[in-house]
Amino acid sequence: MILIKTYIIKLITEENKSKKNKRDDMDRVKTGIAGLDEMLNGGIPKRRHVALYGGPGCGKTSFCFEYLYRGAEQGENGVYITLEETADDIVENMRNTFPLLKNTEKFIEEKKLEIIKPEKFEMEEIAGILEDRITSNDVHRAVIDSATMIKMSFGSDIEYRQTLFEFLSLLRNLDCTTITTVEAVSAVKTEMRFDIEHFVMDGIINLYNLDREDRRIRALEIFKMRGTDHSRELVPFKVTPSGIKVYVGEKVF
């Protein structure tokens, strides 16, 4: 009986190792953001769609912009679909936020990084823009900012959820890995609530502003990422002139 149990345990261990190796071998898209890829076990699984969820002032735009900027550095074209700010505003804000990222204008001129503001907040138009840029400009990274603006155009949550699911199904047939911002009512962790995107999207990265005495600390957690192991720790991050720094292994307090 002991030998049988030992043999079974050995088989289970080998099977788990095999599954882990398969997960580790999957194609990934490196965000290029310091510390984040380590938390993601190497990067976002390719062709997945991740929601960046957070309240005002959490750094959502900065994360999205740097994701596309680092992609352009790696030879992967990207498109930023903005539903609120103009392209000029985003470029100016990011120039002030990341003064040491010197190639923004160059990447835009070369169409390695495009910023597009649709005329309508309709999912169909956004899907059309993405499909066009993916096929005509070899785009592999995309940002949609924000899903909250799209949601406002729907009459009900059920209609939005169904359309979002169909939209993501369409994108999965295209060679593109997407980050979509989702606005939370509050940047405080204890006041966060689950929204539709938490259930529909492949991955969720939550951004927080945490109170510590007389100041706030920015922090993030990878809430979920389908199909891969990832860190589940709550870690601090900073937006620096040269890019975002995620402090893996450090405690928030």
C-alpha positions in Angstrom: 0.0 0.0 0.0 2.9 2.4 0.9 4.5 1.7 -2.5 1.2 2.4 -4.4 0.8 5.7 -2.5 4.4 6.7 -3.2 3.9 5.9 -6.9 0.6 7.9 -7.1 2.3 10.9 -5.4 5.2 10.6 -7.9 2.7 10.6 -10.9 0.8 13.6 -9.6 4.1 15.5 -9.0 5.3 14.8 -12.5 2.0 15.8 -14.0 2.0 19.1 -12.1 5.5 19.8 -13.3 4.5 19.0 -16.9 1.5 21.4 -16.6 3.7 24.1 -15.1 6.3 23.7 -17.9 3.5 24.0 -20.5 2.3 27.2 -18.9 5.9 28.6 -18.7 6.4 27.8 -22.5 3.3 29.8 -23.6 3.8 32.8 -25.9 3.9 36.0 -23.8 3.9 39.8 -24.5 6.4 41.5 -22.3 5.0 44.8 -21.0 8.5 46.2 -20.6 7.3 47.8 -17.3 10.0 47.3 -14.6 8.8 44.5 -12.2 5.4 43.9 -13.8 6.6 41.2 -16.2 8.2 39.4 -13.2 4.8 39.4 -11.5 3.2 38.1 -14.7 5.6 35.2 -14.9 7.2 36.6 -18.0 4.5 38.8 -19.5 0.9 38.9 -20.5 -0.2 35.7 -22.4 -0.4 36.5 -26.1 -3.8 37.6 -27.5 -5.3 38.0 -24.1 -7.3 41.1 -23.0 -6.5 42.7 -19.7 -8.5 45.3 -17.8 -6.5 48.0 -15.9 -8.9 48.9 -13.1 -8.5 51.8 -10.8 -9.8 55.1 -9.5 -8.7 58.7 -10.4 -5.0 59.4 -10.1 -3.9 55.7 -9.9 -1.7 55.8 -13.1 -3.9 54.0 -15.6 -2.9 56.2 -18.6 0.8 56.0 -17.6 0.7 52.2 -17.5 -1.1 52.0 -20.9 1.2 54.5 -22.6 4.4 52.8 -21.4 3.0 49.4 -22.5 2.8 50.7 -26.1 6.0 52.7 -25.8 8.0 49.6 -24.7 6.4 47.6 -27.4 7.5 50.1 -30.1 11.1 49.8 -28.6 10.8 46.0 -29.2 9.5 46.5 -32.8 5.8 45.9 -32.0 3.5 48.5 -33.3 0.7 49.7 -31.1 -2.5 51.8 -31.1 -4.0 53.8 -28.3 -7.8 54.4 -28.7 -8.8 57.3 -26.5 -12.4 58.1 -25.8 -11.8 61.2 -23.6 -8.6 63.0 -24.0 -7.3 64.2 -27.4 -4.1 62.7 -28.9 -2.3 65.9 -28.4 -3.3 66.0 -24.7 -2.1 62.4 -24.1 1.3 63.1 -25.8 1.8 66.3 -23.8 0.8 64.7 -20.5 3.1 61.7 -21.1 6.0 64.0 -22.2 5.6 65.7 -18.8 5.2 62.4 -16.9 8.1 60.5 -18.6 10.6 63.2 -19.7 13.3 60.6 -20.1 11.3 58.6 -22.7 12.7 60.5 -25.6 11.3 58.6 -28.7 7.6 59.4 -28.3 7.4 61.8 -31.3 9.6 59.5 -33.4 7.5 56.5 -32.7 4.3 58.4 -33.6 5.8 59.8 -36.8 6.9 56.3 -37.8 3.4 54.9 -36.9 4.9 52.5 -34.4 2.6 54.2 -31.8 -0.7 55.6 -33.0 -3.2 57.5 -31.0 -6.8 57.6 -32.3 -9.9 59.2 -31.0 -13.1 57.7 -32.5 -16.0 60.0 -33.4 -18.4 57.6 -31.6 -18.2 55.6 -28.4 -19.6 52.5 -30.1 -18.0 49.1 -29.8 -18.6 48.4 -33.5 -16.5 51.5 -34.5 -13.7 50.6 -32.1 -13.6 47.0 -33.4 -13.4 48.4 -36.9 -10.5 50.7 -36.0 -8.6 47.9 -34.3 -9.2 45.4 -37.1 -8.0 48.0 -39.7 -4.8 49.0 -37.7 -4.0 45.3 -37.0 -4.2 44.3 -40.6 -2.9 47.5 -42.3 -0.1 48.5 -39.8 0.8 45.2 -38.3 -0.3 46.3 -34.8 0.2 43.8 -32.0 -0.6 45.9 -29.0 -3.7 48.0 -28.3 -5.1 50.2 -25.6 -8.7 51.2 -25.1 -9.2 54.1 -22.8 -11.8 53.6 -21.4 -14.4 50.8 -21.2 -16.4 53.0 -18.8 -17.1 55.5 -21.5 -18.3 52.6 -23.8 -20.5 51.2 -21.1 -22.3 54.5 -20.7 -23.7 54.1 -24.3 -25.6 50.9 -23.4 -29.1 50.8 -22.0 -28.4 47.9 -19.6 -25.6 46.0 -18.0 -26.8 42.8 -19.7 -26.5 44.4 -23.1 -23.1 45.7 -22.3 -21.8 42.4 -21.0 -23.1 40.5 -24.1 -21.6 43.0 -26.5 -18.3 43.1 -24.6 -18.1 39.3 -24.7 -18.7 39.3 -28.5 -16.1 42.1 -28.9 -13.4 40.1 -27.1 -14.3 36.9 -29.0 -13.6 38.9 -32.2 -10.3 40.2 -30.9 -9.1 36.7 -30.0 -9.0 35.9 -33.7 -6.6 38.8 -34.2 -2.9 38.8 -33.3 -3.2 41.6 -30.7 -2.8 41.8 -27.0 -5.1 44.5 -25.5 -5.2 46.6 -22.3 -8.5 48.3 -21.5 -8.8 50.9 -18.7 -11.8 50.6 -16.4 -12.7 53.5 -14.0 -13.4 52.7 -10.4 -15.5 55.0 -8.3 -12.8 55.2 -5.7 -9.0 54.6 -5.7 -9.2 53.2 -2.1 -8.8 49.4 -1.9 -11.6 48.8 0.6 -14.1 50.7 -1.6 -13.4 48.7 -4.8 -16.2 46.5 -6.1 -16.5 43.9 -8.8 -17.7 45.1 -12.1 -18.6 43.3 -15.3 -15.1 43.5 -16.6 -13.8 41.5 -13.7 -15.8 38.5 -14.9 -15.5 38.9 -18.7 -11.9 40.0 -19.3 -9.0 37.5 -19.5 -7.0 39.5 -16.9 -7.5 42.2 -14.3 -4.8 44.4 -12.8 -6.1 46.6 -10.0 -4.4 49.9 -9.2 -4.9 51.6 -5.8 -4.1 54.7 -3.9 -3.5 53.6 -0.3 -3.6 56.0 2.7 -0.5 56.0 5.0 -0.6 58.6 7.6 -0.3 62.0 5.7 0.4 60.6 2.3 -0.8 58.1 -0.3 1.0 55.1 -1.7 0.3 53.7 -5.1 0.0 49.9 -5.2 -1.2 47.2 -7.6 -2.2 43.6 -7.6 -2.8 41.1 -10.4 -6.3 40.2 -9.5 -6.5 37.5 -12.2 -4.8 36.3 -15.4 -6.3 33.3 -17.1 -4.0 30.5 -18.2 -0.9 31.4 -16.3 0.6 31.6 -12.9 1.1 35.1 -11.5 2.0 36.9 -8.3 -0.9 37.6 -6.0 0.9 40.0 -3.8 -0.1 43.7 -3.2 3.0 45.7 -4.1 3.9 49.4 -4.3 4.8 51.1 -7.5 6.0 54.6 -8.6 5.7 56.6 -11.7 9.2 57.9 -12.4 10.6 60.2 -15.2 12.1 57.1 -16.9 9.0 54.8 -16.5 6.9 52.9 -14.0 8.8 50.9 -11.3 6.9 48.0 -9.7 8.7 47.0 -6.5 8.3 43.2 -6.5 8.6 41.6 -3.1 8.2 44.8 -1.1 5.5 45.4 1.3 3.1 48.3 0.9 3.2 49.1 4.7 
